[in-house]
Amino acid sequence: MRFIAFTNEQGRPALGVRSGQELIDVTALGLPATLDELLRQGDAGMQAARDAVERATHRLPLDGLRYLPPVSNPAKAFAIGLNYTDHAAESNFDAPKYPVVFQRYVSSWVGHEAALVRPKVSTQFDYEAELVAVIGRGGRYIPKERALEHVAGYSLFNDGSLRDYQLRTNQWTLGKNFDASGSFGPEFVTADELPAGASGLRLRCRLNGETLQDANTRNMIFDVATLVSCCSEAMALQPGDIIITGTPAGVGMARKPQVWMKAGDVCEVEIEGIGVLRNPIVDEA
């Protein structure tokens, strides 16, 4: 199934399941208004969603839909740095021997078609196309060989980064968490619709139609199962937690001349089988 979080006609959050170019509002059929809550219901929640789709008679057009990020308020949003060898090399780092983990906060991202905001204090606004793994079943000390059983599905992320702030210290948190600097969506795709671990999928980033990143998720240094297992060593994972799995080579900072996102640009992240995440860029008011 392909879930979309959106704002309904009453201005409230709702959850839908995409069917072709239409959307079935499962919240209107008695299901939760957020994917977070549905995931907490486990297998029963997913079965309830399938049942709701089966009995649905009314569908909404996708055109004009007001998208929200697929997960509304994850308890933890792990972001992984330097997870492709070519990106580590272009960033002048050795390939890591253990996942490089930092956090992104909910305030730092927006949904599909919403504007990414270039802050007034920086012009070094960079793009990063990434796969997101969404936890469906929690746990601690999850063994790698069972880790994919804990992943409910996948989505897309643009890990927008303010490079001058990111590189002011050896901790990346500030430059990765400016308000509305990243994006998440448009859909949450259940794991059964994709290859195991979402491996082998083409990943691209386009800025104003020009492809600047073009890679494959099979080339991650640490695959999804490894990341889930490693993150669970430190803390118990919960349904709705997300892991933003890292970006490949081609970021704007490493280009000659460098490429920065600016007002009027449109950035697209695409992963085969998952969709396209599109956002315009605006300057901070």
SULSULCOR-V907220 format. One record per helix or strand of 3 or more residues. SS is the DSSP state (H for helix, E for strand). FROM is the first residue (numbers start at 1). TO is the last residue. If there is no record, write none. Layout:
ss & from & to
SS & FROM & TO
SS & FROM & TO
This chain:
ss & from & to
E & 2 & 7
E & 13 & 19
E & 22 & 25
H & 35 & 40
H & 42 & 55
E & 77 & 81
H & 85 & 90
E & 100 & 103
H & 106 & 108
E & 116 & 118
E & 129 & 135
H & 144 & 150
E & 151 & 158
H & 163 & 166
H & 174 & 176
E & 182 & 190
H & 191 & 193
H & 196 & 198
E & 202 & 207
E & 210 & 216
H & 217 & 219
H & 224 & 234
E & 242 & 244
H & 252 & 254
E & 266 & 271
E & 275 & 283
